Amino acid sequence: MGTLFKQILALFILLALSACDNSNPNEVEYTGGAKKDNTKNDDKKDVKKDTTAKKDTITFNAPEFKTLPTSGVRTYQISIDASEDITSYYLQDAPKWISIEPKTGLLIFKVPSKSDESYSFEIIGESANHLYTSQKISGVSKDINTNIEKELNDAPDLTLNEIETKSSNAFLNSLMIAPNGDDTWDYLLAYNEDLKKNVELVVIDGKTKSVKNIKNIGMFYTPQVASTIGKDGRVYFVTNKLSKRDSSGQVLNIYNPLDNNMTQVQLGEESNLNPITLGLDNNIYISGLHSKLISFNTDTNTTKTITITNSDINTSNASAVCADENYAYLASSKYLVSINTTNDTTQELKKSTNLTLRSVQDGCLVSDASKVYYLKNNVLSEINSNDINENNTSYSTSLLPTRPELFTNGASVTPDGKAHIKVKQQGESTFTRYDYTLDVYPQEVNRLTKLKNGNILASVKPSRGFFLFDTTQKTSTYLGKLDIADYTSLQVGDSVFISGYPNGITYQYYLSNEWTQKSNEYESKNDVLDTNDSSLNPRFVDQLGKEAGFDIAYDSVLGSDGLIYTGGAKVINGKGGGLSTLSSQTNAHAGLNELFKSLEIRYMATSKDKRYITMSTYNTDAKTASLNILDTKEGKFEFSQPFDNNISTGAIVGVDSDFILGFVSDEKDVGKTYIYRFNAKNKLYDTKLVLESRFAENTSKDPKFSNLLVKADDGMIYTFLNYRTLVKIDPFTLEITPIGKVGTRDVDDFVIIDNVIYLSGGKKLYTIKLN
């Protein structure tokens, strides 16, 4: 494995150093599927070899071709499982429009335009010592309907069987602390159903050791609550709307650590980010909507709204707020404005990129893409970033006691609502554990991974955890969390490699061992959790995207060389994507991005016993995308473009030894959807079928889920057109058969196990029995 990996790594380095365009020296112009042949059909006759020489005859199983679409070309690679080399292939009793390449065994059907034309033939393979004969293959030509919109609309509603899952959870949004005035702290843990819903606050009194729940205090618009501590020791933070029907807007929540009670002040304005700060004048400043700033006087408990003028900044997009004795400052990513809190006048101080703003003890720090400034009394002074004292905290916390040590591994909530936290106050030698129970809510089931034992590994979004579903017992077992948004999972042996965002972070989950990573009940040594600890399960592998040049890992496959290949895209730090290799045995990995400067790798599939890896891409330069094929045996890439000027090649799936099937909507002509078969070995597009409606919404722009095309045990391909109508696709004829609709809810992901479809739709898991 080590030698193979070094060879691949050397290949990646060589490719990265050589400029490579999207041309393919072996690319064949599409002529209906086969290489161009100038021989007239009338002159082509079946080759019938003289088999009078006595050879043992062995019958082999060949695929059945019961129907062939009229006026098209189909190819199929014949493969005979023999202990000796097949030296030649030929056909027995075949019509003139069916032929086979003598040396390669590529079966070619040039189907006439006549429907219901019957055919019957046998395939013969000859070796030095044997004749290999197939059974009689018979069938008829048939018209294949390419416009099935009516059939899709008329498809019946399917019966969905709901099954129990352990996906209920509550999301820990933020942890805030409040001083008690005696060197102890209270801890406020804010949980919600999801962003914008049902905030529940758990209050732990560090002095009395009591635990209190405060329910339904509002909604958060952000993954992290903005809060500040006033000079009076109270904690101030903002929520939005007490219910969906509440039009009151922002609510200022004020927690008093002396009595553990919460009061609320209606602010009447809304904001998406809720930046909040304490000014040196002891007022609380909060950004409002439509270029407004709200101040709250902590002495009188009164509010005032200031409208910002003469600026392009919209405070609903303000990322930070800071204040001194006479001015408040708001920053977005591009603008910095000041507000004179005495006369309410506003002024634009700076227009730049990547602007940030934060409070320090006696003023504010401002930075842009290249410089750092100190800001006080409306004056910006450039300073050396090396002179910044990171311990120069904001005025609101500078005079407070030393913060406690917190161990929050158990703060994630189990499906039955159990959670805990451990705290060590200043002067204490051991941690104290606090247990509590919260309301739990069904979470959206995100991705499904079919395991080799017939069970399912499922994840809950966004990044809420994983559960195992036993398809025989119909039971779910909650596992734990990973601090990533997972996009792809691949089982190799007894492990599942889970990758996603950010930076293509990858974990290895050992199925036979207990899940301990971010598990609620896992007790780590010394109450310190290191997610990179190799003893944890899942085990942290690495950030594959850093070497490969992608932010999100979209798909993974296993190559014939035993390496895991992961493809992804840049979504934060540029455009294009990259490809990584990972050894499941040694953990060695490498990355390649030179070939993918403008190509995001969205989907991957293997063919020919995993020798060929086909990568389907999305072109971020809005140019023609390509299928990229890596021959893991020869160690070389080839690029092929199936469609002119289409910026995506869509979802793909391996369908037999040589072929992959692709499915994509045209970006230039939204009224057309393509299904195609591609031979990864000889780079020929055997078929392109145009459907006259756009069935796969956004499959090229947004890879909604990884299992867009799923192969069943019988070789048929299943997908949900428009994510709601289940159809079956014959991978040879490309005939589409609508099966039924799943209602109005989009399907998030699905797998097929023992002729049963398991699908996630919203907060539930369902099954559909296939006939």
MOTAKA-V816276 format. One line per field, one symbol per residue. ss: DSSP state (2 for helix, 1 for strand, 0 for the rest). Layout:
BEGIN
ss->???
END
This chain:
BEGIN
ss->022222222222222220000000000000000000000022200000000000011111000000111000111110000000000111110000011100000111110000000111111111000111110011111100000022222000100011100000101111111110000011111111010010011111000000111100001000000011100000111111000000000111111100001111110000000001110000111110000111111000011111100000002220011110001111100011111100000111111000011111001111100001111100111110222000000000000000001110222000000111111100000001111110001001111111000001111110001111110000111111000011111111001111111000111111000000000000002220000000000011111222220001111111000011111110000000111111100000111102220011111111100001111111100000001111100001111100000001001111000011111110000000111111100001111111100000000000000000011000001111100011111000000111111000000011111001111110011111100
END
